[in-house]
Structure formats: C-alpha cells, structure tokens
Amino acid sequence: MPKPERMNELKITLTQPFLHWEQSQANRKHFDDLLRDIPATDLILLPEMFSTGFTMKPLAVSEEENGPSVKWMQELSKEKNAAVCGSLVIAEHGDFYNRLFFVLPDGTYRTYDKRHLFTLAGEQKVYKGGNERLLIEYRGWKILPFVCYDLRFPVWCRNTEEAELMLFVANWPDRRSEAWRTLLKARAIENMCYVAAVNRVGDDGNGVYHSGYSGLYDEVGNLLSDFEAGQEEVKTYSIKKDAVYESRERFSFLKDRDRFQLGV
C-alpha cells in the first residue's frame, strides 16, 4: 500500500523520443538510455507503438503478450518502482492489435485495445479495434488511458468514472499538431481532470514528421509542461489530486453532464 502522504501526489515521467523505425530491440535500448537517470517517479508514459513506430506492417514486427517488449516493461517497472504505460503491436489468435499496457512493479498489467483506428492510414484494415474502456486504480488515483486517435472522440473519452487523470499515448503528425494541442486541452477542461499526453519526434519510415508537443494539462486546461517542439526530451512532473477536487467543488460542471449509454 502507498503511504498516505503519497496518495495525493503523483509523479509522472513523460517521454518525447525519437523512434527507430520497426526496430524493437533498438528502441528498447534507446529507452534504457533515456530513462536511466530519471528522478523517482510513479508513472512512466511511453508513446503509441513505442517499440516500432506507427507501422501498418504488423506481420513483420508484432509480438505476443509474453514477448520481449512486455517483459522489458515489467523489468523497467520493477527497477523504477513505477508503473510503465505505452502501446505495442500485439498478435493474438490470428489478429493484430494496437494494445496499450499499464504495467505495475509487481509484474502484473492491465490492457486496453485502441478503439478508434486511424482510417486515414488504413489502420482498420490491418488491426482489430477494441470495444471496452479501461479504468485503472493506482496509488490512490483513478486513471483512464487512451491511444492517439481516441483523442478526437469526446464521447468515448467522457469522464463518467470521476477519474482524476487521463493518459494519451500517440504518434501524432506535425501537420495536425494544432488539433493535438487543442483537443488535449479540451479533454482536460470538459472532464475536469489532468491530461498527460506523449508523442514521438522525428520522421517515421513513411517520411511523416512528428514534432512532439507532449504535454501535461491541469483540470481547468492550463499547460503545466514545457516540452520543446521537435526535441527529444524526458521530463518528470508532480500533480496533486486535491487540486482536481477543489476545482470540481468550486465549479460543479461534471454534475451537469449528460447521462448516456455508449453503443459499440
């Protein structure tokens, strides 16, 4: 059990890395180097498809759940005594998934399959989408994780569980970076929770440039982070749950939200 004084505060390490195209071993080694000297943290957030980049060739790069990248996440989580979260290309029963893993220091993990597949890149042609959201309770915090394109769909992302933190892991191109930043701020404001989001930098194997703009937003939409566009960076921030509930008590917007059942 976490110490009571830690339950209000959560330290989050956000990564904004360059990724080697479809080279899992090289990317794991790269993250080892990037994360070696980070300060004490509770949660390490990695991008979408962090071991390969956003590839439409899952047959060549996919792993099973007990593959080397999940094992690497488990080892990192244990070493840092922190949860590790990011998505991977996973093969299961003849299908491929863009699957997010939330790995705990004891080696256990929870998973979420990306719901909204990016049709502009043909993701729906090669991957199978999920239909269940994931609520994580971790060190006294309720957390909702999502993957990239999910960000554009506010109904799917609606905070109906009183979560204090949303996570978005992405490979979001620079040409739509204004939408990325605008939507992250909107998700924080409308759901009255922190939003932590990570994105890669550099060109992918298709020549698509990514500028990053990883970010941390508070429950009223203020940007708390200071990532530099286009630069590989790793930064750790501290957030406090009390701030969320103070804002919700002062501005009771969530109490006025619409009630609905989501059809999938």
QUIWO-V722869 format. One record per pair of residues at least 24 apart in sequence whose C-alpha atoms are under 7 Angstrom apart, sorted by the first residue. I is the first residue (numbers start at 0). GAP is how many residues later the second one is. Records with the same first field share a line. If there is no record, write none. Layout:
# QUIWO-V722869
I->GAP + GAP
This chain:
# QUIWO-V722869
1->137
6->132 + 133
7->232 + 233 + 234
8->229 + 230 + 231 + 232
9->32 + 228 + 229 + 230
10->30 + 31 + 32 + 225 + 226 + 227 + 228
11->29 + 30 + 31 + 32 + 224 + 225 + 226
12->28 + 30 + 31 + 32 + 221 + 222 + 223 + 224
13->30 + 31 + 184 + 220 + 221 + 222
14->30 + 31 + 183 + 218 + 219 + 220
15->182 + 183 + 184 + 185 + 196 + 198 + 216 + 217 + 218
16->183 + 184 + 215 + 216
17->182 + 183 + 184 + 214
18->34
19->32
20->31 + 32 + 183 + 184
21->30 + 31 + 39
22->28 + 29
23->27 + 28
26->24
40->41
41->40 + 41
42->39 + 40 + 41
43->38 + 39 + 40 + 41
44->39 + 40 + 41 + 153
45->39 + 40 + 123 + 152
46->39 + 40 + 122 + 123 + 124 + 151 + 152 + 153
47->38 + 39 + 40 + 99 + 121 + 122 + 123
48->38 + 39 + 40
49->36 + 37 + 38
50->37
52->151
53->117
55->67 + 70
57->31 + 38
61->27 + 28 + 29
62->26 + 27 + 28
63->26 + 27 + 28
64->25
72->30
73->29 + 31 + 33
76->26 + 27 + 28
77->27 + 28
80->24
85->83
94->32 + 33
95->30 + 31 + 32
96->30 + 31 + 32
97->29
113->32 + 33
114->35
115->33 + 34
116->32
117->31
130->133
147->24
150->32
151->31
157->33
158->32
162->30
163->29 + 30 + 77 + 80
164->28 + 29 + 30
165->28 + 29 + 30
166->28 + 29 + 30
167->28 + 29 + 30
168->28 + 29 + 30
169->28 + 29
170->28 + 29
171->27 + 38
172->35 + 36 + 37 + 38
173->35 + 36 + 37
184->32 + 36
187->29 + 30 + 31 + 32 + 33
188->30 + 31 + 32
191->27 + 28 + 52 + 56
192->25 + 26 + 51
193->24 + 25
200->29 + 30 + 31
201->28
218->25
